[in-house]
Amino acid sequence: MSQKFETAAIRHQVKRSGQKEHSVPLFLTSSFKFDDAEDARALFADEKQGNIYSRYSNPNNDEFIEKLCLLEGTETGMAMASGMAAMFTSMAAFLSTGDHVVASRSVFGSTHQIFTRILPRWGITHTYVDAYDPEGWEKAIRPGTKMFFLETPSNPALDLIDLEYVCTIAKANNIIVNVDNCFATPYLQNPARWGVDIVTHSATKFIDGQGRVIGGAILTSAELLKDIKFMARHTGPAMSPFNGWILSKSLETLAVRMEKHCDNALDLANSLEGHSDITMVKYPFLKSYEQYDLAQKQMRRGGGVVTFDLKGGIAQGRSFMDALKMISLSANLGDTRSIATHPASTTHSKLTEEERLQVGITPGLVRISVGLEHIDDIKEDIFQALKKSG
């Protein structure tokens, strides 16, 4: 029986034990017992399914990944220790010396460091493409291009990439498409629907939703998972079973949480437009948003992040942050609690000013991860901080 998103997120469980538990228990074990020598041989030979070692698999992590696959529409996947472990493993499993990656220019700061400082150690090169230059993807292809990597919406600029368009180009050139779907979550966007090969997540953000645990996920086809599993098994970026248990529970409330995040974010974005201290407000479902039609095409709703640019630049950006009373100052996002971040001085401070401007990070850019507090309280805090910092 095909189930709706909310039902699948709640009702999918790994097989119950003899205790007939209603909720899956924690499997806090490093290893698992074999029935006999033949059972052990068959498991290590991949001739049968089963657990060997929690670095390879664990029932808690399996349930988390099985749910995510149902929600994203992918065949299979693997739980990772963090979002960045997922991003790096999903690249390292397929890239070798001489290979080339085409990536969207606006990516998370640590992803940028992978492209510019880590992959080049092994002779792997990259070319960035601007979000507003769709033809750039095809122009950037070289004989050694192995992968397209992109974020949509991007962090923190909230730029979108047309998934259908990029996948069409990739398929024609036998290129793997890898999409970081962290900002949208499977509730708001399903990249696999458009032909994306690998969907990656930082589950630390909206999937957990309460700032409790670190985790990541790689979701893909059974064929591609072979290389991902080999890389992960032997390099060790395994998720803690406790975190897998937490994150599986978190998925049960993802739909209702994302609806509220989106309600609050759209309300806030509309309220900020036209403010005398703000030069620009970005939110995918804001009608003034440049890529509004694309957002409507490939996203269910606009997400839980709003960005705006303060006229006073970096000085006003920092003054605004200091003036906030309720909203947390943190580098995280996707929490029940609203969070403010000043990317130019924190998450993207390692980029040069030129690099920041290329991805839309102006000195006065502020990112608000809009939480689940009452919208009136969120707006009151932001507007009083604008008044004090203006």
C-alpha positions in Angstrom: 0.0 0.0 0.0 1.4 3.4 -1.0 1.5 5.8 1.9 1.5 9.6 2.0 4.6 11.4 3.3 3.4 11.9 6.8 2.3 8.3 7.2 5.5 6.8 5.8 7.6 9.0 8.1 5.7 7.7 11.1 4.8 4.2 10.3 7.9 2.7 8.7 9.9 0.7 11.2 12.5 -2.0 11.2 11.3 -5.4 12.2 10.2 -5.7 15.8 12.0 -7.9 18.3 10.4 -10.6 20.4 9.5 -7.9 23.0 6.9 -6.5 20.5 7.9 -2.9 21.2 5.8 -0.2 19.7 8.8 2.1 19.1 12.1 0.7 17.9 14.6 0.3 20.8 18.2 1.6 20.8 20.8 -0.8 19.5 23.8 0.5 21.3 26.2 -2.3 20.3 29.5 -2.1 18.4 29.1 -5.6 16.8 26.6 -8.4 16.2 26.7 -12.1 16.8 26.9 -14.7 14.1 24.8 -17.9 14.2 27.8 -20.1 13.1 30.8 -20.0 10.8 28.7 -20.3 7.7 26.5 -17.3 8.7 29.6 -15.2 9.2 31.1 -16.2 5.9 27.9 -15.4 4.0 27.5 -12.0 5.6 31.0 -11.0 4.8 30.6 -12.3 1.2 27.4 -10.2 0.8 25.5 -13.3 0.1 22.9 -12.5 2.7 21.6 -9.4 4.5 22.4 -8.8 8.2 24.4 -6.8 10.6 28.1 -7.3 11.2 29.5 -4.2 12.8 27.9 -0.8 13.6 30.4 1.0 11.4 28.8 -0.9 8.5 25.2 -0.9 9.6 22.9 -0.8 12.6 19.1 -1.3 12.9 18.7 2.3 14.2 20.6 3.8 11.3 18.9 1.4 8.9 15.4 2.6 9.9 16.5 6.2 9.5 17.8 5.7 6.0 14.9 3.5 4.9 12.5 6.2 5.9 14.5 8.9 4.1 14.6 6.8 1.0 10.8 6.4 1.1 10.4 10.2 1.5 13.0 11.1 -1.1 12.0 8.5 -3.7 15.4 6.8 -3.9 16.3 3.1 -3.8 18.8 3.0 -0.9 21.3 5.0 1.1 23.7 5.2 4.0 23.7 7.1 7.2 26.8 9.4 7.8 28.3 10.9 11.0 27.6 14.4 9.8 26.4 16.4 6.8 30.0 17.1 5.7 30.9 13.4 6.0 28.0 12.8 3.6 29.1 15.5 1.2 32.8 14.4 1.1 32.0 10.6 1.0 29.6 11.2 -1.9 32.4 12.8 -3.9 35.3 10.7 -2.8 33.6 7.5 -3.7 33.6 8.4 -7.4 36.4 10.9 -8.0 40.0 10.1 -8.9 43.1 11.9 -10.0 42.4 13.8 -13.2 38.6 14.0 -12.7 36.7 17.3 -12.8 33.7 18.6 -11.0 31.2 21.3 -12.1 29.6 22.9 -9.0 27.2 25.7 -8.3 29.2 28.7 -7.1 27.0 29.3 -4.0 27.8 26.4 -1.7 28.3 25.9 2.0 31.6 27.2 3.3 33.0 23.8 4.1 32.0 22.4 0.8 33.9 25.3 -0.9 36.9 24.3 1.1 36.6 20.7 -0.2 36.7 21.9 -3.7 39.4 24.5 -3.3 41.8 23.0 -0.7 41.2 19.3 -0.3 40.3 17.7 -3.6 43.2 19.5 -5.4 45.6 17.5 -3.2 44.6 14.5 -5.3 44.6 16.2 -8.7 40.8 16.7 -8.8 39.7 20.0 -10.2 36.5 22.0 -10.3 34.7 24.8 -12.1 32.0 26.9 -10.5 28.9 28.0 -12.3 26.7 30.9 -11.3 23.1 30.2 -10.3 21.9 32.7 -12.9 23.9 31.2 -15.7 22.1 28.0 -16.6 24.1 27.6 -19.9 27.3 27.6 -17.8 26.8 23.9 -16.8 27.2 22.7 -20.3 30.0 25.2 -21.1 32.0 24.0 -18.1 32.1 20.3 -19.1 35.5 18.9 -19.9 36.6 15.4 -21.0 37.3 14.5 -17.4 34.1 15.9 -15.9 32.7 13.2 -13.6 30.2 15.0 -11.4 27.8 17.9 -11.1 27.5 19.1 -7.5 24.9 21.7 -6.4 22.9 23.1 -3.6 19.4 24.3 -4.2 18.3 26.4 -2.3 21.9 27.5 -1.7 23.4 28.4 1.7 23.1 31.2 2.5 22.2 33.1 -0.7 19.0 31.1 -1.3 19.8 30.8 -5.1 18.0 28.0 -7.0 19.3 25.6 -9.7 16.8 24.2 -12.3 17.2 20.5 -11.5 15.4 19.2 -14.6 17.6 21.3 -16.8 20.9 20.3 -15.1 19.9 16.6 -15.1 19.1 16.7 -18.8 22.6 18.0 -19.6 24.2 15.5 -17.2 22.5 12.5 -18.6 23.6 13.4 -22.1 27.2 13.5 -21.0 27.2 10.5 -18.6 27.8 12.8 -15.5 26.7 12.0 -12.0 24.4 14.6 -10.4 24.9 15.1 -6.7 22.5 17.5 -4.9 22.7 18.8 -1.3 19.0 19.0 -0.3 19.6 20.2 3.2 17.7 23.5 3.1 14.6 22.0 1.4 14.4 18.6 3.2 12.5 15.7 1.5 9.2 17.4 2.5 9.7 20.4 0.3 11.8 19.1 -2.6 12.6 15.7 -4.1 15.7 16.0 -6.4 15.5 12.3 -7.5 12.1 13.2 -9.1 14.1 15.3 -11.7 16.7 12.6 -12.3 19.3 13.5 -9.7 21.6 10.5 -9.0 22.7 11.3 -5.4 20.8 13.2 -2.8 22.8 14.3 0.3 21.7 15.8 3.6 23.0 17.4 6.7 20.4 15.8 9.0 21.8 18.1 11.7 19.5 20.9 10.4 15.8 20.7 9.7 15.6 16.8 9.8 16.7 16.8 13.5 15.0 20.1 13.9 15.9 20.7 17.6 19.6 21.2 17.6 20.3 17.9 19.4 22.5 15.7 17.2 24.9 15.7 14.3 24.2 13.5 11.3 24.2 13.1 7.5 22.8 10.9 4.8 23.6 9.8 1.2 20.6 8.6 -0.8 21.0 7.0 -4.2 20.6 3.9 -6.4 21.6 0.4 -5.4 24.3 0.5 -8.2 25.9 3.7 -7.0 25.7 2.7 -3.4 28.3 0.0 -4.0 31.1 2.5 -4.3 29.7 4.7 -1.5 29.5 1.8 0.9 33.0 0.7 0.1 34.4 4.1 0.7 32.4 4.6 3.9 33.1 1.2 5.4 36.8 1.6 5.1 37.2 5.3 6.0 34.7 5.2 9.0 32.3 8.2 8.8 29.6 6.1 10.5 26.6 7.6 12.2 26.1 6.8 15.9 23.2 4.4 16.5 21.9 6.8 19.1 21.8 9.7 16.6 20.2 7.3 14.1 17.4 6.6 16.6 16.9 10.3 17.3 16.8 11.2 13.6 14.4 8.5 12.8 12.1 9.9 15.5 12.6 13.4 14.1 11.3 12.4 10.7 8.0 11.6 12.3 7.3 15.3 12.9 9.2 16.7 9.8 6.0 17.5 7.8 4.2 19.4 10.6 7.4 21.3 11.6 8.3 22.3 8.0 4.7 23.7 7.5 5.2 25.9 10.5 8.7 26.9 9.5 7.4 27.9 6.1 4.4 29.8 7.5 6.6 31.9 9.8 9.4 32.4 7.1 6.9 33.7 4.5 5.3 36.0 7.0 8.6 37.4 8.1 9.9 37.9 4.5 6.7 39.8 3.6 7.1 42.0 6.7 10.7 42.9 6.0 10.2 44.0 2.4 10.3 47.8 2.1 12.0 48.4 5.4 14.2 51.5 5.3 17.3 49.8 6.6 17.0 46.8 4.2 18.1 46.8 0.6 17.0 43.3 -0.3 14.9 40.4 1.1 15.3 36.9 -0.4 12.9 34.0 0.1 12.0 31.5 -2.6 8.2 31.9 -2.2 8.3 35.7 -2.0 6.7 37.0 -5.2 9.5 39.6 -5.7 12.1 36.7 -5.6 13.9 36.6 -8.9 13.5 32.8 -9.3 10.0 32.6 -8.0 8.7 30.6 -11.0 11.4 28.0 -10.6 10.7 27.8 -6.8 7.1 27.1 -7.7 8.1 24.4 -10.1 10.4 22.3 -8.0 9.6 23.1 -4.4 6.4 22.4 -2.4 7.0 25.5 -0.2 9.7 28.1 0.3 11.6 26.6 3.4 12.5 28.0 6.7 15.4 30.4 5.9 15.1 34.1 5.1 18.0 36.4 4.2 18.2 40.2 4.0 20.8 42.8 3.3 21.4 45.7 5.7 22.3 49.1 4.2 25.0 49.6 6.9 27.1 46.7 5.7 29.3 44.7 8.1 29.1 47.2 10.9 25.3 47.2 10.9 25.2 43.5 10.4 27.2 42.9 13.6 25.3 45.7 15.5 22.0 44.0 14.5 23.2 40.7 15.8 24.2 42.2 19.1 20.8 43.9 19.5 18.7 40.7 19.2 17.2 39.7 22.5 15.4 36.4 21.9 16.8 35.0 18.6 19.9 32.9 19.1 23.3 33.8 17.6 24.6 30.5 16.2 26.2 28.9 13.1 23.5 26.2 13.0 20.0 26.4 11.3 16.8 24.3 11.1 16.1 24.5 14.9 12.8 25.0 16.6 14.5 28.2 17.9 15.1 31.0 15.5 18.7 31.6 14.8 20.5 34.6 13.3 23.8 34.3 11.4 26.1 36.9 9.9 27.8 34.9 7.1 30.5 37.4 6.2 32.0 37.3 9.7 31.3 33.7 10.6 30.3 30.8 8.3 31.9 32.2 5.1 34.6 34.3 6.7 37.3 32.1 5.2 36.3 33.2 1.7 37.8 36.3 0.3 35.6 39.3 -0.1 35.5 38.7 -3.9 34.5 35.1 -3.4 31.7 36.1 -1.0 30.4 38.7 -3.4 30.4 36.2 -6.2 27.9 34.0 -4.3 25.8 36.9 -3.1 27.2 37.3 0.4 27.3 41.0 0.9 28.9 42.5 4.1 25.5 43.3 5.5 23.8 40.0 4.7 21.9 38.4 7.6 20.5 34.8 7.5 17.5 34.0 9.7 16.7 30.4 10.3 13.1 31.0 11.2 12.0 28.9 14.1 8.7 27.7 15.5 8.1 30.5 18.1 5.0 32.6 17.6 5.6 34.8 14.5 4.7 38.0 16.4 7.6 37.4 18.9 10.0 36.6 16.0 9.1 39.8 14.2 9.2 41.9 17.4 12.7 40.9 18.1 13.9 41.5 14.6 12.3 44.9 14.2 13.6 46.1 17.6 17.1 45.0 16.6 16.7 46.8 13.2 15.7 50.0 15.1 18.7 49.8 17.4 21.2 49.0 14.8 20.0 51.4 12.1 
